[in-house]
Amino acid sequence: MKKRITKDMFIQDIIHEHPETIQVFKEHKLECMNCQIAEFEDIGHGAKVHHLDPEKLVNALNAALEKKDADSP
């Protein structure tokens, strides 16, 4: 599996390195790929600002990474 996502990682870095996470952000009503501060904002802070549980968001993002790995040959 790829490196796990943690709540202290910057949102833009996650989207850039793991585009499969974009759908997770959208499912949580987060348009992080269009946000100007995604470069400077970590997952934990972004989740709290949008009244989301950071751990649940991180878990969902990591599940997307695991799914991609499982689907890869």
N, C-alpha and C positions, 0 to 999 in steps of 0.2 A: 504494500500500500504506500501511497505517497505520504509525504510529511503531513501530520495532522494539523488542522486549523485550530488555533487558540484564540481566546477573546482579546488578546493583546496585539494581534496582527492587524496591519492596516488593510482596510477594505479594498482599496485600489490594487494592492499587491495580490490579494486573494483572487479578485476578478481577473487580473492579468495572468496569473499563474494557473488558475483553475477556472476556465470559462464555464465549465459545467455547473458552477455555483450560481451563475446568473439567475437561473430558474428558481433556485431556493430564495434568493433575495426578492424576486418578483412575487413568489407565493406568500411571502411575509409582508407584502405591500411596501417593499423598499426598492426605490429606483436608484440604488447606489451607483450604477454604471453611468448615471447622468449627473451625479452630485459633485459639485466643485470641491467639497472638502473630503471626499473619499480618500484622497491621497494622504491626508493628515489624520484621519479619524480611524480609531481601532474598532473592532467588532463590538467589544464590551460597551464602549461609550455610545456608538451608533444605536445599538439595541436599546439601551436605557433611554436615550433621547426619544425614541419612537415607541416607548412603553412596551418593549418586548423583553422576555427573559433571555439574557445573553447566553446562558447554558443551552437553552432549547435551540437557539439559532445556531450556535456552534455545533451542536449535535446534528442538526439538519444539514449543515454544510459538510460535515465530515461524512454523513451518510451518502451525500452526492458523490464524494470522492470514492467511497467504498463501492458504490454502484458502478461507477465508471471503470474501476479496476476489475470488478467482477465481470463486466461486459467485454473487457479487452481480451484478445486472444493470448 
